[in-house]
Amino acid sequence: MVEQRRQQLDAAGVPDAARVFIGEELRLLSQELPVVRGWAGSNGVKRILVPAEPFATRRVNWLARRVLSPAGMDATVVAVTTPHYSVTEWWRTKEGLLAMENEWALMAYYWWNH
């Protein structure tokens, strides 16, 4: 997964000096954000950009604020483009339909469990 993220950052033009990879193969947002909070606290970071797929931005923003704000961090969620579907015509592809459907389920899960 780290290699995939590295390729996405390369494609977006993010310089190596602006990247920090922390945690080991974390798969859930609820696992990632506490690790980010710990790293940021240890390194004096107060502002952070959190990349997310377009449909996930609401959920990511909601959870990021719940986890990071109490530690005095300001999190800004940024939607990143995906090569699998267009946000303006997501319903035209199987990937777009699945992304929307999955996000509704994930939003309900996170609201219920966090």
Buried (B, 14 or more C-beta within 10 A) or exposed (E): EEEEEBEBBEEEEBEEEEEEEEBEEBEEBBEBBBEBBEBBBEEEBEEBEBBBBBBBBEBBBBBBBEBBEEBEBEBEBEBBEBEEBBEEEBEEEEEBEEBBEEBEEBBEEBEEEE
